[in-house]
Amino acid sequence: MRIDVLDKGFVELVDRMGDDYSAVQAARVSYGKGLTSKDRDDRLIRYLMEHGHHSPFEHIVFKFHLKLPIFVMRQLVRHRIASINERSGRYTEFSDEWYLPDSIRTPDGENKQGSVECADKAITQKAIAIIEEAYKNAFVAYSRLIEMGVAKEMARIVLPTSMYTEAFWTINGRSIMNFLNQRADSHAQPEIQLYASAIAEIFEAKCPVVYDAFIRYNYTGDLLNKEVRG
């Protein structure tokens, strides 16, 4: 399952261990019991979520392949309860793939940490042109350094954090929910919101009962669908 994000990025589920009922098995082992009926098992998932018994959801594990700008990657790694292996700019040469926004944001006067989309089309076009020119100049410098024989680990220092990188990100269900609470929220930077929404879509598709219970009882953000399902 793969979802394209931004202009050149994506979120792809490459492996998974467990499903909704892995959490049920983990919870019932305390009593030496396992799965019963779907109705009872679903009720237990909702009970666990509602009452803050979240450790059983750690037994659901997702392995994602991500392609994302470096500045988004740096926000992702702040969610430490995950295993990450990222492409190395020491050993591989960057191609001219960078994230070029199609809109520009300016500081939000009411929220020092936030931003709002610029309504001035002239400023937007000029800003995007400046950004693109800076990218091209940086990549030309990078390419020249490589051609001169400079090591990749040194040549890369001229590149912007808009360059795309790739990583494998392995994370359990409990940590996914924590990630979504922080990043599938309007207070997060818009670019990582899009990655969080894609991860939420995959989470819902593969663990619909757990996802529904999460949205009902534990989700603290404001971007995902909060409607209580039937």
C-alpha positions in Angstrom: 0.0 0.0 0.0 1.6 3.3 -1.2 0.4 6.9 -1.0 2.1 9.7 -2.8 2.9 12.8 -0.7 4.0 16.2 -1.7 5.6 16.6 -5.2 8.0 13.6 -5.2 7.5 11.8 -1.8 5.5 8.8 -0.7 4.6 6.6 2.3 4.6 2.9 1.5 3.8 0.0 3.8 6.3 -2.7 3.1 5.7 -5.1 6.0 3.4 -5.6 9.0 3.3 -7.8 12.0 -0.1 -8.4 13.7 -3.5 -6.8 13.3 -6.4 -5.5 15.4 -6.6 -8.8 17.4 -2.9 -8.9 18.3 -3.7 -6.4 20.9 -6.6 -8.6 22.2 -4.2 -11.6 22.5 -1.7 -9.5 24.3 -4.2 -8.1 26.8 -5.9 -11.5 27.5 -2.7 -13.3 28.2 -2.8 -11.8 31.7 -5.7 -14.2 32.3 -4.4 -17.1 30.3 -7.0 -16.5 27.6 -7.0 -15.6 24.0 -9.5 -14.6 21.3 -13.2 -15.2 21.7 -15.9 -13.7 19.4 -15.4 -10.7 17.1 -18.0 -8.7 19.1 -16.3 -9.3 22.5 -12.8 -8.8 21.0 -13.9 -5.5 19.5 -15.4 -4.4 22.8 -12.1 -5.2 24.5 -10.2 -3.0 22.0 -12.5 -0.1 22.7 -12.2 -0.7 26.5 -8.4 -0.8 26.4 -8.3 2.5 24.4 -10.9 4.3 26.5 -9.2 3.4 29.8 -5.7 4.1 28.7 -4.4 0.5 28.6 -2.2 1.1 25.6 0.7 -1.4 26.0 -1.2 -4.2 24.1 -1.1 -2.0 20.9 2.7 -2.3 20.9 2.2 -5.8 19.5 1.1 -4.4 16.2 4.1 -3.3 14.2 4.3 -1.5 10.8 7.4 -1.1 8.6 7.2 1.9 6.3 9.3 3.0 3.3 9.3 6.8 3.3 10.5 9.3 0.8 10.4 12.8 2.2 12.3 16.1 2.4 15.2 16.1 4.9 13.5 18.9 7.0 10.4 16.6 7.4 12.6 13.7 8.2 14.2 15.7 11.0 10.7 16.2 12.6 9.9 12.5 12.1 13.0 11.4 14.1 11.8 13.3 17.1 9.4 10.5 17.7 12.0 8.3 19.2 10.1 5.0 19.8 10.7 3.7 16.3 13.5 2.0 14.4 14.9 4.1 11.6 17.5 3.5 8.9 18.0 6.4 6.5 19.8 6.7 3.1 23.3 8.0 3.6 24.6 11.0 1.8 28.1 9.8 2.6 27.8 6.7 0.4 25.2 7.7 -2.2 25.1 10.7 -4.5 22.1 13.0 -4.3 20.1 13.6 -7.5 18.4 16.9 -8.3 15.3 16.0 -6.3 14.1 18.6 -3.9 10.7 19.7 -2.6 9.5 22.8 -4.3 6.3 24.2 -2.6 3.4 25.4 -4.7 2.4 28.0 -2.1 4.2 30.2 0.4 3.5 30.7 4.1 4.1 33.8 6.2 4.2 34.0 10.1 0.9 33.7 11.9 0.4 36.9 13.9 -1.7 35.0 16.5 0.6 32.0 16.9 4.3 32.5 17.0 5.0 28.9 16.1 2.5 28.8 13.3 2.2 30.1 9.7 -0.5 31.1 7.3 -0.7 30.8 3.5 0.3 34.0 1.7 -2.6 35.5 -0.2 -0.4 37.8 -2.3 0.2 36.0 -5.6 3.1 38.3 -6.6 5.0 37.6 -3.4 4.2 33.9 -3.7 5.6 33.6 -7.3 8.7 35.7 -6.4 9.4 33.6 -3.3 9.1 30.3 -5.1 11.4 31.6 -7.9 14.0 32.6 -5.3 13.7 29.2 -3.6 14.1 27.3 -6.9 17.1 29.4 -7.9 18.8 28.7 -4.6 18.2 25.0 -5.0 19.7 24.9 -8.5 22.7 26.9 -7.5 23.3 24.6 -4.5 23.0 21.5 -6.7 25.4 23.0 -9.3 27.9 23.6 -6.5 27.4 20.1 -5.2 27.9 18.5 -8.6 31.1 20.6 -9.2 32.5 19.5 -5.9 31.8 15.8 -6.8 33.4 16.3 -10.2 36.5 17.8 -8.5 36.9 14.6 -6.4 35.6 16.0 -3.1 34.1 13.2 -0.9 30.3 13.0 -0.9 30.3 13.5 2.8 31.8 16.9 2.3 30.1 17.9 -0.9 26.7 17.4 0.6 27.1 20.3 3.1 26.1 22.8 0.4 22.7 21.1 -0.1 19.5 22.4 1.4 17.2 20.5 3.7 14.6 20.4 1.0 16.5 17.5 -0.7 14.6 14.3 -0.7 15.9 11.4 1.4 14.6 7.9 2.0 14.2 5.8 5.1 12.7 2.7 6.5 10.6 3.5 9.6 9.4 0.6 11.8 7.0 1.6 14.6 4.4 -0.1 16.8 0.7 0.8 17.0 1.0 2.7 20.3 3.8 4.9 18.9 1.9 5.5 15.7 -1.0 6.8 17.7 1.3 9.2 19.6 2.8 10.3 16.3 -0.7 11.0 14.9 -1.7 13.0 18.0 1.3 15.3 17.5 1.5 15.5 13.7 -2.0 14.9 12.4 -2.9 18.2 13.9 -3.2 21.8 12.5 -0.5 23.0 14.9 2.1 20.8 13.1 4.0 22.0 10.0 1.8 21.4 7.0 4.3 19.2 5.2 4.5 16.6 8.0 0.7 16.8 8.4 0.4 15.3 4.9 2.7 12.4 5.8 0.8 11.9 9.1 -2.5 11.8 7.1 -1.0 9.2 4.8 0.2 7.1 7.7 -3.3 7.4 9.3 -4.9 6.2 6.1 -2.7 3.1 6.1 -3.3 2.5 9.8 -7.0 2.6 9.3 -6.9 0.3 6.3 -4.9 -2.4 8.2 -6.2 -2.0 11.7 -9.7 -0.6 11.3 -11.0 -1.5 14.8 -8.0 -0.2 16.6 -8.1 3.0 14.5 -11.8 3.5 15.2 -11.2 3.2 18.9 -8.2 5.5 18.7 -10.3 8.2 17.0 -13.1 7.7 19.5 -11.2 7.8 22.7 -7.5 8.8 22.3 -7.0 11.1 19.4 -6.2 14.6 20.5 -5.5 16.2 17.1 -8.0 18.0 14.8 -7.3 16.8 11.3 -8.5 13.2 11.2 -12.2 12.1 11.1 -13.6 12.3 14.6 -17.1 11.0 13.6 -18.1 8.1 15.8 -18.8 5.1 13.5 -21.9 3.0 13.9 
